[in-house]
Amino acid sequence: MDTFYIVPAETFDCDVILAADGSTERQFPSEVQEAHSPQAHYQRGSLREIEELGLTIPPSPQQNTNILPQRAYDRVQSYREAQSMQAVAQSTPIPHASQTEQGQVHRTAPVAAQGTSSGHLQVLGLWDQTLLQMSFDPNAPGEAFYQAFHRWAVRRNRSGDIERHRITLWLKTSRDTPDETAYELILKEGDLEDLWGMAVDWIQGNKNPKPPHLYATVELQAV
């Protein structure tokens, strides 16, 4: 009768598992047989080689495929950053030298102070009981002085009284200046232009340093 034995699973890698019959002794795979078995040596050596090779397995093609998209993404990002910096540099305005640095100084006097800063002189005075208040440019022609006087007369409703050939202005430095020192300025057309140069010389030499620069009395000569 044949005899069967239950043996551990690890003995399955031997050449002979077991054998028994009626005429032989029981035979079990021994450790010596396993150690010297060519099949066991081959299998165990193969496992060791695989374990050693597993430590230095080169990266698979799939890993290289993953690296390539990352490098391409980095290059695209670097390119976009360079383009952004270039766009910012082009859009930033370049500061230009100011007019002062270029030697082209341009000053604009305030509107309120233009009368004084541009050389205009202020005149204060009386025409009968009407207050005279006007300004003029002594560097302008004599006709400009008359036009300034006429504009004042229109504003004060005295234009109907103007007969240019009859009007004379007596100019003084101030109200307290004696009348004997007053300068006679005739507004008659022609005479004003002819005598305007001498009138400006007197005005520049006798004007008040502060406004009002001159005091004037209007006289309407009899016919």
VOVEX-652190 format. One record per residue (C-alpha): residue number from 1; residue in three letters; x, y, z. Coordinates in steps of 0.2 Angstrom, whole numbers, padded with zeros to 4 digits. Example, Ala and Ser with C-alpha at 12.3 -4.5 7.8 and 13.67 -1.06 7.14 Angstrom:
    nr   rest       x       y       z
     1    ALA    0062   -0022    0039
     2    SER    0068   -0005    0036
END
This chain:
    nr   rest       x       y       z
     1    MET    0000    0000    0000
     2    ASP    0007    0017   -0005
     3    THR    0010    0029    0009
     4    PHE    0007    0048    0007
     5    TYR    0014    0061    0018
     6    ILE    0010    0079    0022
     7    VAL    0025    0090    0020
     8    PRO    0028    0109    0022
     9    ALA    0026    0120    0007
    10    GLU    0044    0126    0007
    11    THR    0050    0108    0002
    12    PHE    0041    0110   -0014
    13    ASP    0056    0117   -0023
    14    CYS    0067    0102   -0021
    15    ASP    0070    0089   -0035
    16    VAL    0061    0075   -0025
    17    ILE    0047    0078   -0014
    18    LEU    0045    0061   -0007
    19    ALA    0045    0042   -0012
    20    ALA    0040    0027   -0003
    21    ASP    0035    0009   -0007
    22    GLY    0035   -0007    0002
    23    SER    0053   -0012   -0002
    24    THR    0062    0004    0002
    25    GLU    0064    0015    0017
    26    ARG    0056    0031    0020
    27    GLN    0065    0045    0011
    28    PHE    0062    0064    0014
    29    PRO    0070    0078    0006
    30    SER    0084    0084    0017
    31    GLU    0093    0101    0019
    32    VAL    0108    0094    0011
    33    GLN    0098    0089   -0004
    34    GLU    0090    0106   -0005
    35    ALA    0107    0114   -0003
    36    HIS    0115    0104   -0017
    37    SER    0100    0104   -0028
    38    PRO    0104    0113   -0045
    39    GLN    0086    0119   -0046
    40    ALA    0086    0127   -0029
    41    HIS    0103    0135   -0032
    42    TYR    0097    0142   -0048
    43    GLN    0081    0149   -0040
    44    ARG    0089    0156   -0025
    45    GLY    0103    0164   -0035
    46    SER    0091    0171   -0047
    47    LEU    0081    0179   -0033
    48    ARG    0097    0187   -0026
    49    GLU    0102    0194   -0042
    50    ILE    0085    0201   -0045
    51    GLU    0086    0209   -0027
    52    GLU    0103    0217   -0031
    53    LEU    0097    0223   -0048
    54    GLY    0082    0231   -0040
    55    LEU    0092    0243   -0031
    56    THR    0100    0250   -0047
    57    ILE    0085    0249   -0059
    58    PRO    0086    0263   -0072
    59    PRO    0071    0274   -0074
    60    SER    0058    0268   -0085
    61    PRO    0053    0276   -0101
    62    GLN    0037    0282   -0093
    63    GLN    0047    0291   -0080
    64    ASN    0057    0300   -0094
    65    THR    0041    0304   -0102
    66    ASN    0035    0313   -0086
    67    ILE    0051    0323   -0085
    68    LEU    0049    0330   -0103
    69    PRO    0032    0339   -0100
    70    GLN    0039    0347   -0084
    71    ARG    0054    0354   -0093
    72    ALA    0043    0361   -0107
    73    TYR    0032    0369   -0094
    74    ASP    0047    0377   -0086
    75    ARG    0053    0384   -0102
    76    VAL    0036    0391   -0106
    77    GLN    0035    0399   -0089
    78    SER    0052    0407   -0092
    79    TYR    0047    0414   -0109
    80    ARG    0031    0421   -0102
    81    GLU    0040    0430   -0088
    82    ALA    0053    0437   -0100
    83    GLN    0038    0443   -0111
    84    SER    0029    0451   -0096
    85    MET    0045    0460   -0090
    86    GLN    0048    0467   -0108
    87    ALA    0030    0473   -0109
    88    VAL    0031    0482   -0093
    89    ALA    0048    0490   -0098
    90    GLN    0040    0496   -0114
    91    SER    0024    0503   -0106
    92    THR    0034    0513   -0093
    93    PRO    0036    0531   -0099
    94    ILE    0053    0537   -0100
    95    PRO    0055    0553   -0089
    96    HIS    0060    0568   -0100
    97    ALA    0070    0583   -0095
    98    SER    0060    0597   -0088
    99    GLN    0059    0614   -0096
   100    THR    0070    0621   -0083
   101    GLU    0084    0607   -0086
   102    GLN    0083    0611   -0105
   103    GLY    0086    0629   -0101
   104    GLN    0068    0634   -0107
   105    VAL    0060    0641   -0092
   106    HIS    0042    0646   -0094
   107    ARG    0033    0655   -0081
   108    THR    0015    0660   -0080
   109    ALA    0010    0674   -0068
   110    PRO   -0006    0671   -0058
   111    VAL   -0021    0680   -0065
   112    ALA   -0024    0690   -0049
   113    ALA   -0006    0696   -0049
   114    GLN   -0003    0699   -0068
   115    GLY   -0007    0718   -0066
   116    THR    0008    0720   -0055
   117    SER    0020    0707   -0061
   118    SER    0018    0713   -0079
   119    GLY    0023    0731   -0075
   120    HIS    0005    0738   -0074
   121    LEU    0003    0754   -0064
   122    GLN   -0013    0757   -0054
   123    VAL   -0021    0774   -0054
   124    LEU   -0033    0781   -0040
   125    GLY   -0042    0798   -0041
   126    LEU   -0058    0807   -0044
   127    TRP   -0069    0814   -0057
   128    ASP   -0080    0826   -0048
   129    GLN   -0088    0814   -0036
   130    THR   -0084    0798   -0046
   131    LEU   -0070    0787   -0040
   132    LEU   -0057    0784   -0053
   133    GLN   -0049    0767   -0052
   134    MET   -0039    0760   -0067
   135    SER   -0022    0752   -0072
   136    PHE   -0011    0754   -0087
   137    ASP    0005    0748   -0095
   138    PRO    0018    0763   -0096
   139    ASN    0028    0753   -0109
   140    ALA    0012    0753   -0120
   141    PRO    0008    0767   -0132
   142    GLY   -0001    0783   -0126
   143    GLU   -0017    0777   -0135
   144    ALA   -0018    0762   -0124
   145    PHE   -0018    0773   -0109
   146    TYR   -0033    0782   -0116
   147    GLN   -0042    0766   -0120
   148    ALA   -0040    0760   -0102
   149    PHE   -0047    0777   -0096
   150    HIS   -0062    0775   -0108
   151    ARG   -0066    0758   -0102
   152    TRP   -0067    0764   -0084
   153    ALA   -0078    0778   -0089
   154    VAL   -0090    0766   -0098
   155    ARG   -0091    0755   -0082
   156    ARG   -0095    0771   -0071
   157    ASN   -0108    0777   -0084
   158    ARG   -0097    0793   -0088
   159    SER   -0094    0789   -0106
   160    GLY   -0107    0802   -0111
   161    ASP   -0097    0815   -0103
   162    ILE   -0081    0811   -0113
   163    GLU   -0075    0823   -0125
   164    ARG   -0058    0818   -0127
   165    HIS   -0051    0834   -0134
   166    ARG   -0057    0843   -0117
   167    ILE   -0051    0830   -0105
   168    THR   -0035    0833   -0095
   169    LEU   -0028    0822   -0081
   170    TRP   -0017    0830   -0067
   171    LEU   -0006    0816   -0060
   172    LYS    0002    0816   -0043
   173    THR    0012    0804   -0033
   174    SER   -0001    0803   -0019
   175    ARG   -0017    0813   -0014
   176    ASP   -0006    0823   -0002
   177    THR    0006    0829   -0015
   178    PRO    0004    0848   -0018
   179    ASP   -0006    0852   -0034
   180    GLU    0008    0863   -0040
   181    THR    0019    0848   -0043
   182    ALA    0005    0838   -0053
   183    TYR    0009    0833   -0070
   184    GLU   -0003    0839   -0084
   185    LEU   -0008    0824   -0096
   186    ILE   -0019    0830   -0111
   187    LEU   -0029    0816   -0118
   188    LYS   -0032    0824   -0135
   189    GLU   -0029    0813   -0149
   190    GLY   -0012    0817   -0157
   191    ASP   -0006    0827   -0142
   192    LEU   -0006    0812   -0131
   193    GLU    0005    0802   -0143
   194    ASP    0017    0816   -0145
   195    LEU    0019    0820   -0127
   196    TRP    0018    0802   -0121
   197    GLY    0037    0799   -0120
   198    MET    0039    0814   -0108
   199    ALA    0024    0808   -0098
   200    VAL    0031    0791   -0095
   201    ASP    0048    0798   -0090
   202    TRP    0039    0809   -0077
   203    ILE    0028    0794   -0071
   204    GLN    0043    0782   -0069
   205    GLY    0052    0795   -0059
   206    ASN    0038    0800   -0047
   207    LYS    0027    0785   -0045
   208    ASN    0024    0778   -0028
   209    PRO    0033    0761   -0025
   210    LYS    0017    0753   -0019
   211    PRO    0000    0753   -0027
   212    PRO   -0009    0764   -0030
   213    HIS    0006    0771   -0039
   214    LEU   -0002    0787   -0045
   215    TYR   -0016    0799   -0040
   216    ALA   -0026    0808   -0053
   217    THR   -0039    0822   -0054
   218    VAL   -0049    0823   -0070
   219    GLU   -0053    0840   -0077
   220    LEU   -0065    0844   -0091
   221    GLN   -0060    0860   -0099
   222    ALA   -0072    0873   -0104
   223    VAL   -0077    0875   -0122
END
